[in-house]
Amino acid sequence: MPKDMLEPIQRWEFEALKKDVEKLSLDKAALKGELDGFIKEREKDRKLSLNVISGALASLVVGILTFLITRGF
């Protein structure tokens, strides 16, 4: 590796660095795809959890109203 940025680098070093950059670019693209998939899955899980909670609360309200109506307030 050059000691400072003005010193030219050898051809083989340049080729090695170029291959490393290409490999890292491919790895970055693959990881971005995995991250997007994970985010979509988490969003879906969050929506499902909210639906379960809202359904449970609605069921509780209906149960309480049914109890109050059958008891005649």
C-alpha positions in Angstrom: 0.0 0.0 0.0 1.3 3.5 -0.7 2.6 5.5 2.2 0.7 8.6 1.1 -2.1 9.4 -1.4 0.3 10.9 -4.0 2.4 7.7 -4.4 1.1 5.5 -7.2 0.0 2.0 -6.3 1.0 -1.2 -8.0 -1.2 -2.7 -10.7 -1.8 -5.9 -8.7 -2.8 -3.9 -5.7 -5.2 -1.9 -7.8 -6.7 -5.2 -9.2 -7.0 -6.7 -5.7 -8.7 -3.5 -4.4 -11.0 -3.5 -7.4 -12.1 -7.1 -6.7 -12.6 -6.3 -3.0 -14.8 -3.4 -3.9 -16.9 -5.5 -6.3 -17.3 -8.2 -3.7 -18.3 -5.7 -1.1 -20.8 -4.2 -3.5 -22.4 -7.6 -4.1 -22.5 -8.3 -0.3 -24.1 -5.0 0.3 -26.8 -5.6 -2.3 -27.5 -9.0 -0.8 -27.7 -7.7 2.7 -30.0 -4.9 1.6 -32.3 -7.4 0.1 -32.3 -9.4 3.4 -32.9 -6.3 5.4 -35.9 -5.3 3.3 -37.4 -8.7 3.7 -36.9 -8.6 7.4 -38.5 -5.1 7.6 -41.5 -6.2 5.6 -41.9 -9.3 7.9 -41.7 -7.2 11.0 -44.2 -4.8 9.7 -46.6 -7.7 8.9 -46.1 -9.1 12.4 -46.8 -5.7 13.9 -50.1 -5.3 12.0 -51.1 -8.8 13.0 -50.4 -8.0 16.7 -52.5 -4.8 16.5 -55.4 -6.8 14.9 -55.2 -9.3 17.7 -55.2 -6.7 20.4 -58.0 -4.7 18.8 -60.1 -7.9 18.4 -59.5 -8.8 22.1 -60.6 -5.3 23.2 -63.7 -5.4 21.0 -64.6 -8.9 22.4 -64.2 -7.6 25.9 -66.4 -4.5 25.3 -69.1 -6.8 23.7 -68.9 -9.1 26.7 -69.3 -6.2 29.2 -72.2 -4.7 27.3 -73.9 -8.1 27.1 -73.5 -8.6 30.8 -74.9 -5.1 31.6 -77.8 -5.5 29.2 -78.7 -8.9 30.7 -78.6 -7.5 34.2 -80.8 -4.6 33.2 -78.1 -2.0 34.0 
